[in-house]
C-alpha cells in the first residue's frame, strides 16, 4: 500500500495541483487506514465542502480507529511508562 506519509502527500497533490478530489480521496483513505490523522482531517474537510461522501468520511474514521487500536497494546503501554 505504500508509505503512509507519501500516500497523504499524493492526496494533497491530487486535490491541490490536479483538482482530482476522487483520486485524492482514495489516497487519503489508504493513509487514514494506516493511522494518519491528517488524512482523516482532509477527508472531513472534503466532506464538509461536498466533494467527499459521508461514506468515505465514515470509512476513513473507522480505518483510522482500527489502525490506532492495532498499534495499541498493554506491553507497549507498559514500555512507555517505563
Residue pairs with C-beta under 8 A, 6 or more apart in sequence:
1 7
1 30
1 34
2 30
4 31
4 34
4 35
4 36
5 31
5 36
7 27
7 28
7 30
7 31
7 34
7 36
7 39
8 27
8 28
8 31
8 36
8 38
8 39
8 42
10 27
11 23
11 24
11 25
11 26
11 27
11 28
11 31
11 39
11 42
12 24
12 42
14 20
14 21
14 23
14 24
14 27
15 21
15 24
15 42
15 46
21 46
21 51
21 52
24 42
24 46
25 43
25 46
25 51
25 52
25 56
27 39
28 39
28 40
28 42
28 43
28 46
28 60
29 39
29 43
29 56
29 59
29 60
29 63
31 38
31 39
32 39
32 40
32 43
32 60
32 61
32 63
32 64
32 67
33 60
33 63
33 64
33 66
33 67
34 67
35 64
35 67
35 68
35 71
36 64
37 64
39 60
39 64
40 60
40 61
40 64
43 52
43 56
43 57
43 60
44 57
44 60
46 52
46 56
46 57
47 53
47 54
47 56
47 57
